[in-house]
């Protein structure tokens, strides 16, 4: 059997506000929202039509996890959202109020801009020029 990364846990403050951000602002689909207990849910979101890795929205429990909200990688870009149409997605995201901390730039590897999610985690929106790097 081949291996692949199926989910990345993203620590969030609140399930519903995170679902709203990812589905309404970024245009992701809600893949699953299953209640596991009074305080825990299994919430998965992913870009529409994605067959790759998805995000598991994990509500923070305790001070240590709460501290990690929005800073899971110490201020580095955390996630990379690939697209086959940078301008379309960049404009849609701007219209949806997504805050870009670094504007669009043309780099040797593609067109890229850095945005933050609702908690401040940094993401690259990127349309790679190298077809090897671009599985889309």
Secondary structure, 3 states (H helix, E strand, C coil): CCCCCCEEEEEECCHHHHHHHHHHHCCEEEEEEEECCCCCEEEEEEECCCCCCEEEEEECCHHHHHHHCCCCCCCCEEEEEECCCHHHHHHHHHHCCCEEEEEEEEECCEEEEEEECCCCCEEEEEEECCCCCCCC
